Amino acid sequence: MSWVSIRAKVNTLLNTLVPATLGLVLNGEQFQEKDEISAWPAAEIVRLGTEPTYLDNRSDLQVYLFEIRLYQQLQAMQTASVETSMDAVVDTVMTTFLNDIHLTGSLEPRMQPIAGTPSVISWNGQSVRRDIITLRCPKITSMT
């Protein structure tokens, strides 16, 4: 298991939500001052780091951390309607990952999606609501 294979599975799961829930999935962090988002809401997959745990002399646990950043343009909608529509997007994304907690057999033990606090940021001069879901993706590695 690697960054590449986990990211590919996360990307595949998110793309199952296009166009019903998401307008676009961006596979990697984008340059917010320059890059355009062509469809809303958008999801961005960003690698964060790892949390290793050393279990015993036969196996270790490596936890790969990713963020799924969900964006919705504020100018296109009223703030209250953006909040309720983004609640539905976050719920759908969380449910998608909770329904496949082992990423189709790739992770052991189970993945843990964690929703964070939303914020408003500037994206290419536009006010955008951003919700973040952190994915904790554990994988036991055998040392034998």
Residue pairs with C-beta under 8 A, 6 or more apart in sequence:
1 62
1 64
1 106
1 107
1 139
1 141
3 47
3 64
5 106
6 64
6 66
6 103
6 106
6 107
6 137
7 27
7 45
7 47
7 66
9 103
9 104
9 106
10 45
10 66
10 68
10 103
10 135
11 25
11 27
11 45
13 96
13 97
13 100
13 103
14 22
14 25
14 43
14 45
14 68
14 93
14 96
15 25
16 96
17 25
17 43
17 92
17 93
17 96
18 24
18 25
19 39
21 41
21 88
21 89
21 92
21 93
22 41
22 42
22 43
22 70
22 89
22 93
23 37
23 38
23 39
23 40
23 41
23 42
24 37
24 38
24 39
24 40
24 42
24 43
25 42
25 43
25 44
25 45
26 37
26 42
26 43
26 44
26 45
27 45
28 44
28 45
28 46
29 44
29 46
30 37
30 44
32 121
32 122
32 123
32 124
33 124
34 124
35 124
36 124
37 71
37 73
37 123
37 124
40 71
40 72
40 73
40 76
41 70
41 71
41 72
41 85
41 86
41 89
42 70
42 71
43 68
43 69
43 70
43 71
43 93
44 67
44 68
44 69
44 70
44 71
45 66
45 67
45 68
46 66
46 67
46 68
46 69
47 64
47 65
47 66
48 65
48 66
48 67
48 134
49 65
50 62
50 63
50 64
50 65
51 62
51 63
51 65
51 136
52 60
52 61
52 62
52 63
53 60
53 61
53 62
53 63
54 60
54 61
55 61
55 140
57 143
58 142
58 143
58 144
59 140
59 141
59 142
59 143
60 140
60 141
60 143
61 138
61 139
61 140
61 141
62 138
62 139
62 141
63 136
63 137
63 138
63 139
64 137
64 138
64 139
65 134
65 135
65 136
65 137
66 134
66 135
66 137
67 132
67 133
67 134
67 135
68 93
68 132
68 133
68 134
68 135
69 130
69 131
69 132
70 86
70 89
70 90
70 93
70 130
70 131
70 132
70 133
71 123
71 128
71 129
71 130
72 82
72 85
72 86
72 89
72 128
72 129
73 126
73 127
73 128
74 82
74 120
74 126
74 127
74 128
74 129
75 126
75 127
77 85
82 129
83 118
83 129
86 118
86 129
86 131
89 131
90 115
90 131
90 133
93 113
93 133
94 113
94 115
94 133
97 111
97 113
97 133
97 135
98 113
101 107
101 110
101 111
102 108
102 110
102 111
103 111
103 137
106 139
107 137
107 138
107 139
108 138
108 139
108 140
109 138
109 140
110 138
111 135
111 136
111 137
111 138
112 135
112 136
112 138
113 133
113 134
113 135
113 136
114 133
114 134
114 135
114 136
115 131
115 132
115 133
116 131
116 132
116 133
116 134
117 132
118 129
118 130
118 131
118 132
119 129
119 130
120 127
120 128
120 129
120 130
121 127
121 128
121 130
122 128
